[in-house]
């Protein structure tokens, strides 16, 4: 039987539909920047070009620090060691490969992973190449190391650990990949004798660094939904270690605190993030897909505050500087908010554009690498 609705009802339904569409469109619009009274000033300490930068839109080239030196790379194979205080080049090497995700460091060596699946070790003192080894497929994240082993996840799901001195393979682990995943991966976290690695199926796993023995597996997220896209739960945020816990987060899932020794999940909160998270003694800071900045109490997981004023502005990975949280948006702005309240205290436009790279916090300074290869360093000064 065919049902015919009165014209008035049709009009009301149509208006409701248009209103719903309008509301959806409004929710997808980037928020306009709000005015606020600045209480601090970010002062630029120095700025320097790091080769050709990184051209891929899903690359997250990192910058690492070791004492008084900063190490960085471009995607053409140039590796730099810089004086952290002045930006002066200490040495520069060219490994002549397509670098996949920046640099890792382990005591006396700097490590590079390539899109050809090579792992390269350089002497941290002078930049001379010490060895090369091969993984099973391309490497898109920085290697992790404790100075004894260097660990790299390949894009095909396999995990490799090489001897840091010789490049000989110590152990490997083969992990099945889901049908659909995002290209970015979480970098390995190596803390003392433990390796933490987040996988694309929502699991965080801990291995013994020396021999690869599996210590525990923690389930951070469970797939939900009817389509493969809805069920994608990649843990693309590199795990973060703070105190007795390691924190993990990912797409369509949760942010969780896991006990390092036992793998027991202490707490978890529903949140979806595409970028790295950061943590200090008090809070875990997360940027959401909607462009909100969250601060969760590190021990209980309580949402301490949420800043929604950057809604849909494409927030990148947060960073820490002094008593503040820094986050860049896809419009080229760097926003600084207070750790305790999440309120704006400063806003600038840093050198360069597109800040996909995770920020580096070192010696009370913030190091920012743009996709074009501009590395800028800032510190907080009072107004």
TORKOL-4160 file (C-alpha; in steps of 0.2 Angstrom, whole numbers, padded with zeros to 4 digits, m for minus):
383
<pt num="1" X="0000" Y="0000" Z="0000"/>
<pt num="2" X="0007" Y="0017" Z="m0005"/>
<pt num="3" X="0006" Y="0030" Z="0009"/>
<pt num="4" X="0004" Y="0048" Z="0004"/>
<pt num="5" X="0009" Y="0062" Z="0017"/>
<pt num="6" X="0000" Y="0078" Z="0018"/>
<pt num="7" X="0009" Y="0093" Z="0010"/>
<pt num="8" X="0011" Y="0102" Z="0026"/>
<pt num="9" X="0020" Y="0086" Z="0034"/>
<pt num="10" X="0031" Y="0085" Z="0019"/>
<pt num="11" X="0036" Y="0103" Z="0021"/>
<pt num="12" X="0040" Y="0101" Z="0039"/>
<pt num="13" X="0050" Y="0085" Z="0035"/>
<pt num="14" X="0060" Y="0095" Z="0022"/>
<pt num="15" X="0063" Y="0110" Z="0033"/>
<pt num="16" X="0069" Y="0098" Z="0047"/>
<pt num="17" X="0081" Y="0089" Z="0034"/>
<pt num="18" X="0088" Y="0106" Z="0028"/>
<pt num="19" X="0090" Y="0111" Z="0047"/>
<pt num="20" X="0099" Y="0095" Z="0050"/>
<pt num="21" X="0110" Y="0097" Z="0035"/>
<pt num="22" X="0114" Y="0115" Z="0040"/>
<pt num="23" X="0119" Y="0109" Z="0058"/>
<pt num="24" X="0130" Y="0096" Z="0051"/>
<pt num="25" X="0139" Y="0109" Z="0039"/>
<pt num="26" X="0141" Y="0121" Z="0054"/>
<pt num="27" X="0149" Y="0107" Z="0065"/>
<pt num="28" X="0161" Y="0104" Z="0051"/>
<pt num="29" X="0167" Y="0122" Z="0049"/>
<pt num="30" X="0183" Y="0127" Z="0057"/>
<pt num="31" X="0181" Y="0138" Z="0072"/>
<pt num="32" X="0186" Y="0156" Z="0071"/>
<pt num="33" X="0200" Y="0161" Z="0083"/>
<pt num="34" X="0194" Y="0169" Z="0099"/>
<pt num="35" X="0203" Y="0184" Z="0107"/>
<pt num="36" X="0211" Y="0182" Z="0124"/>
<pt num="37" X="0223" Y="0191" Z="0135"/>
<pt num="38" X="0241" Y="0185" Z="0132"/>
<pt num="39" X="0250" Y="0181" Z="0149"/>
<pt num="40" X="0267" Y="0175" Z="0141"/>
<pt num="41" X="0277" Y="0177" Z="0126"/>
<pt num="42" X="0286" Y="0164" Z="0115"/>
<pt num="43" X="0303" Y="0170" Z="0110"/>
<pt num="44" X="0312" Y="0162" Z="0095"/>
<pt num="45" X="0329" Y="0156" Z="0100"/>
<pt num="46" X="0335" Y="0151" Z="0083"/>
<pt num="47" X="0329" Y="0144" Z="0067"/>
<pt num="48" X="0337" Y="0134" Z="0053"/>
<pt num="49" X="0333" Y="0124" Z="0037"/>
<pt num="50" X="0335" Y="0105" Z="0039"/>
<pt num="51" X="0338" Y="0100" Z="0021"/>
<pt num="52" X="0323" Y="0097" Z="0009"/>
<pt num="53" X="0311" Y="0094" Z="0023"/>
<pt num="54" X="0298" Y="0080" Z="0020"/>
<pt num="55" X="0286" Y="0080" Z="0006"/>
<pt num="56" X="0274" Y="0066" Z="0010"/>
<pt num="57" X="0258" Y="0072" Z="0018"/>
<pt num="58" X="0258" Y="0057" Z="0030"/>
<pt num="59" X="0276" Y="0058" Z="0036"/>
<pt num="60" X="0279" Y="0063" Z="0054"/>
<pt num="61" X="0298" Y="0067" Z="0054"/>
<pt num="62" X="0304" Y="0069" Z="0072"/>
<pt num="63" X="0318" Y="0078" Z="0080"/>
<pt num="64" X="0328" Y="0070" Z="0094"/>
<pt num="65" X="0339" Y="0077" Z="0108"/>
<pt num="66" X="0354" Y="0069" Z="0117"/>
<pt num="67" X="0362" Y="0081" Z="0129"/>
<pt num="68" X="0368" Y="0097" Z="0120"/>
<pt num="69" X="0365" Y="0090" Z="0103"/>
<pt num="70" X="0349" Y="0089" Z="0092"/>
<pt num="71" X="0348" Y="0076" Z="0078"/>
<pt num="72" X="0336" Y="0078" Z="0063"/>
<pt num="73" X="0335" Y="0072" Z="0044"/>
<pt num="74" X="0326" Y="0076" Z="0028"/>
<pt num="75" X="0318" Y="0063" Z="0017"/>
<pt num="76" X="0332" Y="0064" Z="0004"/>
<pt num="77" X="0344" Y="0056" Z="0016"/>
<pt num="78" X="0353" Y="0071" Z="0024"/>
<pt num="79" X="0356" Y="0069" Z="0042"/>
<pt num="80" X="0361" Y="0083" Z="0054"/>
<pt num="81" X="0368" Y="0085" Z="0071"/>
<pt num="82" X="0366" Y="0103" Z="0078"/>
<pt num="83" X="0371" Y="0112" Z="0094"/>
<pt num="84" X="0355" Y="0113" Z="0104"/>
<pt num="85" X="0358" Y="0130" Z="0111"/>
<pt num="86" X="0364" Y="0139" Z="0095"/>
<pt num="87" X="0358" Y="0128" Z="0080"/>
<pt num="88" X="0376" Y="0128" Z="0073"/>
<pt num="89" X="0379" Y="0112" Z="0062"/>
<pt num="90" X="0391" Y="0100" Z="0071"/>
<pt num="91" X="0391" Y="0088" Z="0057"/>
<pt num="92" X="0380" Y="0083" Z="0041"/>
<pt num="93" X="0380" Y="0066" Z="0033"/>
<pt num="94" X="0371" Y="0060" Z="0017"/>
<pt num="95" X="0365" Y="0042" Z="0018"/>
<pt num="96" X="0358" Y="0043" Z="0001"/>
<pt num="97" X="0341" Y="0034" Z="0004"/>
<pt num="98" X="0323" Y="0040" Z="0005"/>
<pt num="99" X="0321" Y="0042" Z="0024"/>
<pt num="100" X="0305" Y="0036" Z="0031"/>
<pt num="101" X="0302" Y="0045" Z="0047"/>
<pt num="102" X="0316" Y="0054" Z="0055"/>
<pt num="103" X="0330" Y="0048" Z="0067"/>
<pt num="104" X="0331" Y="0038" Z="0082"/>
<pt num="105" X="0346" Y="0038" Z="0095"/>
<pt num="106" X="0353" Y="0025" Z="0106"/>
<pt num="107" X="0368" Y="0031" Z="0117"/>
<pt num="108" X="0383" Y="0033" Z="0104"/>
<pt num="109" X="0373" Y="0030" Z="0088"/>
<pt num="110" X="0360" Y="0038" Z="0077"/>
<pt num="111" X="0348" Y="0027" Z="0067"/>
<pt num="112" X="0339" Y="0030" Z="0051"/>
<pt num="113" X="0325" Y="0019" Z="0043"/>
<pt num="114" X="0322" Y="0020" Z="0024"/>
<pt num="115" X="0307" Y="0017" Z="0012"/>
<pt num="116" X="0318" Y="0004" Z="0004"/>
<pt num="117" X="0318" Y="m0006" Z="0021"/>
<pt num="118" X="0336" Y="m0002" Z="0026"/>
<pt num="119" X="0341" Y="0002" Z="0044"/>
<pt num="120" X="0357" Y="0013" Z="0045"/>
<pt num="121" X="0368" Y="0017" Z="0060"/>
<pt num="122" X="0379" Y="0033" Z="0061"/>
<pt num="123" X="0391" Y="0037" Z="0074"/>
<pt num="124" X="0383" Y="0051" Z="0084"/>
<pt num="125" X="0399" Y="0060" Z="0087"/>
<pt num="126" X="0405" Y="0062" Z="0069"/>
<pt num="127" X="0391" Y="0056" Z="0058"/>
<pt num="128" X="0401" Y="0042" Z="0050"/>
<pt num="129" X="0391" Y="0027" Z="0044"/>
<pt num="130" X="0394" Y="0011" Z="0054"/>
<pt num="131" X="0383" Y="m0002" Z="0047"/>
<pt num="132" X="0367" Y="m0006" Z="0036"/>
<pt num="133" X="0354" Y="m0019" Z="0038"/>
<pt num="134" X="0338" Y="m0024" Z="0030"/>
<pt num="135" X="0320" Y="m0026" Z="0036"/>
<pt num="136" X="0307" Y="m0035" Z="0026"/>
<pt num="137" X="0298" Y="m0019" Z="0019"/>
<pt num="138" X="0298" Y="0000" Z="0020"/>
<pt num="139" X="0300" Y="0009" Z="0036"/>
<pt num="140" X="0290" Y="0024" Z="0039"/>
<pt num="141" X="0294" Y="0028" Z="0057"/>
<pt num="142" X="0310" Y="0032" Z="0067"/>
<pt num="143" X="0319" Y="0017" Z="0075"/>
<pt num="144" X="0319" Y="0015" Z="0093"/>
<pt num="145" X="0335" Y="0010" Z="0103"/>
<pt num="146" X="0341" Y="0008" Z="0121"/>
<pt num="147" X="0359" Y="0008" Z="0115"/>
<pt num="148" X="0360" Y="m0011" Z="0115"/>
<pt num="149" X="0347" Y="m0015" Z="0102"/>
<pt num="150" X="0338" Y="m0005" Z="0088"/>
<pt num="151" X="0320" Y="m0009" Z="0085"/>
<pt num="152" X="0310" Y="m0005" Z="0069"/>
<pt num="153" X="0293" Y="m0010" Z="0063"/>
<pt num="154" X="0291" Y="m0013" Z="0044"/>
<pt num="155" X="0275" Y="m0008" Z="0035"/>
<pt num="156" X="0271" Y="m0026" Z="0032"/>
<pt num="157" X="0268" Y="m0029" Z="0051"/>
<pt num="158" X="0285" Y="m0037" Z="0055"/>
<pt num="159" X="0295" Y="m0031" Z="0070"/>
<pt num="160" X="0314" Y="m0032" Z="0069"/>
<pt num="161" X="0327" Y="m0029" Z="0082"/>
<pt num="162" X="0346" Y="m0027" Z="0077"/>
<pt num="163" X="0361" Y="m0027" Z="0087"/>
<pt num="164" X="0365" Y="m0008" Z="0089"/>
<pt num="165" X="0384" Y="m0011" Z="0088"/>
<pt num="166" X="0385" Y="m0023" Z="0073"/>
<pt num="167" X="0368" Y="m0023" Z="0064"/>
<pt num="168" X="0366" Y="m0041" Z="0066"/>
<pt num="169" X="0348" Y="m0047" Z="0068"/>
<pt num="170" X="0344" Y="m0051" Z="0086"/>
<pt num="171" X="0325" Y="m0056" Z="0085"/>
<pt num="172" X="0310" Y="m0053" Z="0075"/>
<pt num="173" X="0291" Y="m0054" Z="0077"/>
<pt num="174" X="0278" Y="m0056" Z="0064"/>
<pt num="175" X="0261" Y="m0048" Z="0067"/>
<pt num="176" X="0246" Y="m0050" Z="0056"/>
<pt num="177" X="0239" Y="m0034" Z="0049"/>
<pt num="178" X="0221" Y="m0029" Z="0047"/>
<pt num="179" X="0212" Y="m0028" Z="0030"/>
<pt num="180" X="0212" Y="m0009" Z="0031"/>
<pt num="181" X="0224" Y="0002" Z="0040"/>
<pt num="182" X="0231" Y="0020" Z="0039"/>
<pt num="183" X="0248" Y="0022" Z="0032"/>
<pt num="184" X="0256" Y="0031" Z="0047"/>
<pt num="185" X="0262" Y="0020" Z="0061"/>
<pt num="186" X="0267" Y="0021" Z="0079"/>
<pt num="187" X="0286" Y="0022" Z="0082"/>
<pt num="188" X="0293" Y="0009" Z="0094"/>
<pt num="189" X="0296" Y="0015" Z="0112"/>
<pt num="190" X="0312" Y="0007" Z="0120"/>
<pt num="191" X="0313" Y="0010" Z="0139"/>
<pt num="192" X="0328" Y="0001" Z="0147"/>
<pt num="193" X="0325" Y="m0018" Z="0144"/>
<pt num="194" X="0307" Y="m0016" Z="0137"/>
<pt num="195" X="0301" Y="m0013" Z="0120"/>
<pt num="196" X="0283" Y="m0006" Z="0118"/>
<pt num="197" X="0275" Y="m0007" Z="0101"/>
<pt num="198" X="0257" Y="m0002" Z="0096"/>
<pt num="199" X="0249" Y="m0011" Z="0082"/>
<pt num="200" X="0235" Y="m0008" Z="0069"/>
<pt num="201" X="0223" Y="m0020" Z="0077"/>
<pt num="202" X="0222" Y="m0010" Z="0093"/>
<pt num="203" X="0235" Y="m0020" Z="0103"/>
<pt num="204" X="0250" Y="m0013" Z="0113"/>
<pt num="205" X="0263" Y="m0026" Z="0116"/>
<pt num="206" X="0278" Y="m0027" Z="0127"/>
<pt num="207" X="0294" Y="m0037" Z="0122"/>
<pt num="208" X="0310" Y="m0040" Z="0131"/>
<pt num="209" X="0323" Y="m0030" Z="0122"/>
<pt num="210" X="0337" Y="m0042" Z="0123"/>
<pt num="211" X="0329" Y="m0058" Z="0115"/>
<pt num="212" X="0311" Y="m0053" Z="0110"/>
<pt num="213" X="0302" Y="m0063" Z="0123"/>
<pt num="214" X="0284" Y="m0057" Z="0123"/>
<pt num="215" X="0280" Y="m0050" Z="0141"/>
<pt num="216" X="0262" Y="m0045" Z="0139"/>
<pt num="217" X="0248" Y="m0040" Z="0127"/>
<pt num="218" X="0236" Y="m0026" Z="0131"/>
<pt num="219" X="0220" Y="m0023" Z="0122"/>
<pt num="220" X="0218" Y="m0004" Z="0120"/>
<pt num="221" X="0204" Y="m0003" Z="0107"/>
<pt num="222" X="0191" Y="m0015" Z="0100"/>
<pt num="223" X="0184" Y="m0014" Z="0082"/>
<pt num="224" X="0166" Y="m0008" Z="0081"/>
<pt num="225" X="0155" Y="m0004" Z="0066"/>
<pt num="226" X="0149" Y="m0013" Z="0051"/>
<pt num="227" X="0162" Y="m0007" Z="0038"/>
<pt num="228" X="0180" Y="m0010" Z="0037"/>
<pt num="229" X="0183" Y="0009" Z="0039"/>
<pt num="230" X="0172" Y="0010" Z="0054"/>
<pt num="231" X="0182" Y="m0005" Z="0062"/>
<pt num="232" X="0199" Y="0003" Z="0059"/>
<pt num="233" X="0207" Y="0005" Z="0076"/>
<pt num="234" X="0225" Y="0009" Z="0071"/>
<pt num="235" X="0236" Y="0014" Z="0086"/>
<pt num="236" X="0246" Y="0026" Z="0076"/>
<pt num="237" X="0251" Y="0037" Z="0092"/>
<pt num="238" X="0268" Y="0032" Z="0098"/>
<pt num="239" X="0267" Y="0025" Z="0116"/>
<pt num="240" X="0272" Y="0037" Z="0130"/>
<pt num="241" X="0281" Y="0032" Z="0146"/>
<pt num="242" X="0278" Y="0041" Z="0162"/>
<pt num="243" X="0282" Y="0034" Z="0179"/>
<pt num="244" X="0275" Y="0016" Z="0181"/>
<pt num="245" X="0264" Y="0018" Z="0166"/>
<pt num="246" X="0264" Y="0018" Z="0147"/>
<pt num="247" X="0250" Y="0027" Z="0138"/>
<pt num="248" X="0243" Y="0023" Z="0121"/>
<pt num="249" X="0230" Y="0030" Z="0109"/>
<pt num="250" X="0223" Y="0028" Z="0092"/>
<pt num="251" X="0209" Y="0030" Z="0079"/>
<pt num="252" X="0191" Y="0025" Z="0083"/>
<pt num="253" X="0197" Y="0019" Z="0100"/>
<pt num="254" X="0203" Y="0024" Z="0117"/>
<pt num="255" X="0217" Y="0032" Z="0126"/>
<pt num="256" X="0223" Y="0020" Z="0139"/>
<pt num="257" X="0235" Y="0019" Z="0154"/>
<pt num="258" X="0244" Y="0002" Z="0155"/>
<pt num="259" X="0255" Y="m0004" Z="0169"/>
<pt num="260" X="0273" Y="m0007" Z="0162"/>
<pt num="261" X="0276" Y="m0022" Z="0172"/>
<pt num="262" X="0260" Y="m0032" Z="0171"/>
<pt num="263" X="0251" Y="m0025" Z="0155"/>
<pt num="264" X="0236" Y="m0022" Z="0165"/>
<pt num="265" X="0225" Y="m0008" Z="0159"/>
<pt num="266" X="0223" Y="0005" Z="0173"/>
<pt num="267" X="0210" Y="0016" Z="0164"/>
<pt num="268" X="0204" Y="0020" Z="0147"/>
<pt num="269" X="0193" Y="0034" Z="0139"/>
<pt num="270" X="0184" Y="0034" Z="0123"/>
<pt num="271" X="0193" Y="0046" Z="0111"/>
<pt num="272" X="0199" Y="0045" Z="0093"/>
<pt num="273" X="0216" Y="0053" Z="0089"/>
<pt num="274" X="0227" Y="0052" Z="0073"/>
<pt num="275" X="0242" Y="0060" Z="0081"/>
<pt num="276" X="0255" Y="0057" Z="0095"/>
<pt num="277" X="0250" Y="0060" Z="0113"/>
<pt num="278" X="0261" Y="0068" Z="0127"/>
<pt num="279" X="0261" Y="0066" Z="0146"/>
<pt num="280" X="0269" Y="0073" Z="0161"/>
<pt num="281" X="0268" Y="0069" Z="0180"/>
<pt num="282" X="0250" Y="0075" Z="0181"/>
<pt num="283" X="0241" Y="0074" Z="0164"/>
<pt num="284" X="0240" Y="0065" Z="0147"/>
<pt num="285" X="0236" Y="0077" Z="0133"/>
<pt num="286" X="0227" Y="0072" Z="0117"/>
<pt num="287" X="0221" Y="0081" Z="0102"/>
<pt num="288" X="0205" Y="0073" Z="0095"/>
<pt num="289" X="0199" Y="0071" Z="0077"/>
<pt num="290" X="0187" Y="0085" Z="0080"/>
<pt num="291" X="0201" Y="0097" Z="0084"/>
<pt num="292" X="0198" Y="0097" Z="0103"/>
<pt num="293" X="0212" Y="0097" Z="0116"/>
<pt num="294" X="0210" Y="0085" Z="0131"/>
<pt num="295" X="0219" Y="0084" Z="0147"/>
<pt num="296" X="0216" Y="0067" Z="0157"/>
<pt num="297" X="0223" Y="0064" Z="0174"/>
<pt num="298" X="0237" Y="0053" Z="0172"/>
<pt num="299" X="0233" Y="0041" Z="0187"/>
<pt num="300" X="0214" Y="0040" Z="0186"/>
<pt num="301" X="0210" Y="0045" Z="0168"/>
<pt num="302" X="0197" Y="0058" Z="0173"/>
<pt num="303" X="0195" Y="0072" Z="0160"/>
<pt num="304" X="0202" Y="0087" Z="0169"/>
<pt num="305" X="0198" Y="0099" Z="0155"/>
<pt num="306" X="0193" Y="0101" Z="0137"/>
<pt num="307" X="0197" Y="0115" Z="0125"/>
<pt num="308" X="0185" Y="0116" Z="0111"/>
<pt num="309" X="0189" Y="0133" Z="0104"/>
<pt num="310" X="0200" Y="0125" Z="0090"/>
<pt num="311" X="0186" Y="0114" Z="0083"/>
<pt num="312" X="0189" Y="0107" Z="0066"/>
<pt num="313" X="0206" Y="0117" Z="0064"/>
<pt num="314" X="0216" Y="0101" Z="0061"/>
<pt num="315" X="0226" Y="0100" Z="0077"/>
<pt num="316" X="0243" Y="0091" Z="0076"/>
<pt num="317" X="0252" Y="0082" Z="0090"/>
<pt num="318" X="0253" Y="0092" Z="0106"/>
<pt num="319" X="0270" Y="0097" Z="0115"/>
<pt num="320" X="0275" Y="0103" Z="0132"/>
<pt num="321" X="0285" Y="0119" Z="0136"/>
<pt num="322" X="0287" Y="0125" Z="0154"/>
<pt num="323" X="0270" Y="0125" Z="0162"/>
<pt num="324" X="0261" Y="0125" Z="0145"/>
<pt num="325" X="0254" Y="0114" Z="0131"/>
<pt num="326" X="0258" Y="0119" Z="0113"/>
<pt num="327" X="0248" Y="0113" Z="0098"/>
<pt num="328" X="0248" Y="0118" Z="0080"/>
<pt num="329" X="0233" Y="0119" Z="0068"/>
<pt num="330" X="0232" Y="0116" Z="0050"/>
<pt num="331" X="0231" Y="0135" Z="0047"/>
<pt num="332" X="0249" Y="0138" Z="0052"/>
<pt num="333" X="0245" Y="0144" Z="0070"/>
<pt num="334" X="0254" Y="0138" Z="0086"/>
<pt num="335" X="0243" Y="0139" Z="0101"/>
<pt num="336" X="0249" Y="0139" Z="0119"/>
<pt num="337" X="0237" Y="0134" Z="0133"/>
<pt num="338" X="0240" Y="0132" Z="0152"/>
<pt num="339" X="0242" Y="0114" Z="0158"/>
<pt num="340" X="0230" Y="0116" Z="0173"/>
<pt num="341" X="0215" Y="0125" Z="0165"/>
<pt num="342" X="0217" Y="0123" Z="0146"/>
<pt num="343" X="0216" Y="0142" Z="0143"/>
<pt num="344" X="0225" Y="0151" Z="0130"/>
<pt num="345" X="0240" Y="0161" Z="0135"/>
<pt num="346" X="0249" Y="0164" Z="0118"/>
<pt num="347" X="0247" Y="0162" Z="0100"/>
<pt num="348" X="0260" Y="0164" Z="0086"/>
<pt num="349" X="0264" Y="0160" Z="0068"/>
<pt num="350" X="0280" Y="0150" Z="0068"/>
<pt num="351" X="0292" Y="0149" Z="0054"/>
<pt num="352" X="0287" Y="0137" Z="0040"/>
<pt num="353" X="0271" Y="0129" Z="0038"/>
<pt num="354" X="0262" Y="0112" Z="0040"/>
<pt num="355" X="0268" Y="0105" Z="0057"/>
<pt num="356" X="0265" Y="0086" Z="0055"/>
<pt num="357" X="0281" Y="0082" Z="0065"/>
<pt num="358" X="0279" Y="0079" Z="0083"/>
<pt num="359" X="0286" Y="0093" Z="0094"/>
<pt num="360" X="0302" Y="0090" Z="0104"/>
<pt num="361" X="0303" Y="0097" Z="0122"/>
<pt num="362" X="0321" Y="0099" Z="0128"/>
<pt num="363" X="0329" Y="0109" Z="0141"/>
<pt num="364" X="0313" Y="0120" Z="0143"/>
<pt num="365" X="0312" Y="0124" Z="0125"/>
<pt num="366" X="0301" Y="0119" Z="0111"/>
<pt num="367" X="0308" Y="0112" Z="0094"/>
<pt num="368" X="0296" Y="0114" Z="0080"/>
<pt num="369" X="0300" Y="0106" Z="0063"/>
<pt num="370" X="0289" Y="0111" Z="0048"/>
<pt num="371" X="0286" Y="0100" Z="0032"/>
<pt num="372" X="0297" Y="0112" Z="0022"/>
<pt num="373" X="0312" Y="0108" Z="0034"/>
<pt num="374" X="0312" Y="0124" Z="0045"/>
<pt num="375" X="0317" Y="0119" Z="0062"/>
<pt num="376" X="0313" Y="0133" Z="0075"/>
<pt num="377" X="0316" Y="0134" Z="0093"/>
<pt num="378" X="0306" Y="0144" Z="0106"/>
<pt num="379" X="0306" Y="0147" Z="0124"/>
<pt num="380" X="0294" Y="0156" Z="0136"/>
<pt num="381" X="0297" Y="0173" Z="0142"/>
<pt num="382" X="0286" Y="0184" Z="0154"/>
<pt num="383" X="0277" Y="0199" Z="0147"/>
